[in-house]
Amino acid sequence: MTPFGRYTAPIAQGAPGATELVVAPGAGRRILLTAYVVVSDTGGTVKFRSGASTDKTGAMTFLAGGGISNSDVVVAMDEDEELFVVTATSPVNGHFEYEVVPA
C-alpha cells in the first residue's frame, strides 16, 4: 500500500502505447496527478488514464520537438487504480508530480 503523500517521478517511455507510471495505491486510496511535463522528438498525442481503460484526459497533440506541460491541474484517478500515460505515435519523456490521498 502506497503511503499518503506527494511524489515526483520521471516519465521515460521506450515505445508508444500505454505505460504504467504509478502502481495502484491500495484500497481506500487514489492518485491525483498534479503536474506534468512531456516532450517528444517526433510529436504525436499523449493522454493520461486511470487503470486499464478509463481516460482521464483527452488526447493532447504536439509537434515534433515539442511538448506539453501543466503545473496547475488536478486529475483524479479512480480508487485503487494505476496511473498510465498513453501515446499513439511517439514515446514521450519528462516528469510528473502526484499525490496519494484518501478516496
C-alpha positions as CSV (number, residue, x, y, z in Angstrom):
1,M,0.0,0.0,0.0
2,T,1.4,3.4,-1.0
3,P,1.7,5.9,1.9
4,F,-0.3,9.1,1.6
5,G,1.9,12.0,0.4
6,R,3.3,13.9,-2.6
7,Y,5.7,12.4,-5.0
8,T,7.7,13.3,-8.2
9,A,8.8,10.7,-10.8
10,P,10.2,10.5,-14.3
11,I,8.3,9.6,-17.5
12,A,10.5,7.6,-19.8
13,Q,8.6,5.6,-22.4
14,G,10.6,3.2,-24.5
15,A,7.9,2.8,-27.2
16,P,4.4,4.4,-27.9
17,G,1.4,2.8,-26.1
18,A,0.3,2.6,-22.5
19,T,2.9,2.8,-19.8
20,E,2.2,2.5,-16.1
21,L,3.6,5.4,-14.2
22,V,2.3,4.6,-10.7
23,V,1.0,1.3,-9.3
24,A,-2.4,1.1,-7.7
25,P,-2.1,2.7,-4.3
26,G,-4.4,0.3,-2.4
27,A,-8.0,0.2,-1.2
28,G,-9.4,3.5,0.0
29,R,-6.7,5.5,-1.8
30,R,-6.5,7.3,-5.1
31,I,-3.8,9.1,-7.2
32,L,-4.1,12.7,-8.0
33,L,-1.9,13.9,-11.0
34,T,-1.0,17.4,-10.0
35,A,1.7,18.5,-12.6
36,Y,3.4,17.1,-15.7
37,V,5.9,17.9,-18.4
38,V,6.1,15.6,-21.5
39,V,8.3,16.0,-24.6
40,S,8.9,14.0,-27.8
41,D,11.4,14.1,-30.7
42,T,8.8,13.3,-33.3
43,G,5.5,14.6,-31.9
44,G,2.1,12.9,-31.5
45,T,-0.5,12.6,-28.9
46,V,-0.5,12.0,-25.1
47,K,-3.2,11.4,-22.6
48,F,-3.5,10.1,-19.0
49,R,-5.5,7.1,-18.0
50,S,-6.8,5.6,-14.8
51,G,-6.4,1.8,-14.7
52,A,-6.6,-0.2,-17.9
53,S,-9.3,1.7,-19.8
54,T,-10.6,5.0,-18.2
55,D,-9.3,8.0,-20.0
56,K,-8.9,11.0,-17.6
57,T,-7.8,13.5,-20.2
58,G,-8.3,13.8,-23.9
59,A,-5.5,13.2,-26.4
60,M,-3.3,16.3,-26.4
61,T,-1.4,16.8,-29.7
62,F,2.1,18.3,-30.0
63,L,4.5,18.7,-32.9
64,A,7.9,17.2,-33.4
65,G,10.4,18.5,-30.9
66,G,7.5,19.9,-28.9
67,G,5.9,19.1,-25.6
68,I,3.1,19.9,-23.1
69,S,3.3,21.0,-19.5
70,N,0.8,21.8,-16.9
71,S,1.6,22.7,-13.3
72,D,-1.9,23.8,-12.3
73,V,-4.0,20.7,-12.7
74,V,-5.7,18.0,-10.6
75,V,-6.6,14.9,-12.5
76,A,-8.1,12.2,-10.1
77,M,-7.6,8.6,-10.9
78,D,-10.3,6.1,-9.8
79,E,-10.0,4.5,-6.4
80,D,-7.1,1.9,-6.2
81,E,-6.2,2.3,-9.9
82,E,-2.9,2.8,-11.6
83,L,-1.9,6.0,-13.4
84,F,-0.9,5.4,-17.1
85,V,0.5,7.7,-19.8
86,V,-0.8,6.7,-23.2
87,T,0.8,7.8,-26.5
88,A,-0.2,6.9,-30.1
89,T,2.7,7.6,-32.4
90,S,5.8,8.5,-30.4
91,P,7.1,7.8,-27.0
92,V,7.4,10.7,-24.5
93,N,9.8,11.6,-21.8
94,G,9.5,14.1,-18.9
95,H,8.4,14.1,-15.3
96,F,5.2,14.4,-13.2
97,E,4.0,15.1,-9.7
98,Y,1.3,13.2,-8.0
99,E,-0.3,12.8,-4.6
100,V,-1.8,9.7,-2.9
101,V,-4.9,10.7,-1.0
102,P,-7.9,9.1,0.7
103,A,-10.5,8.0,-1.9
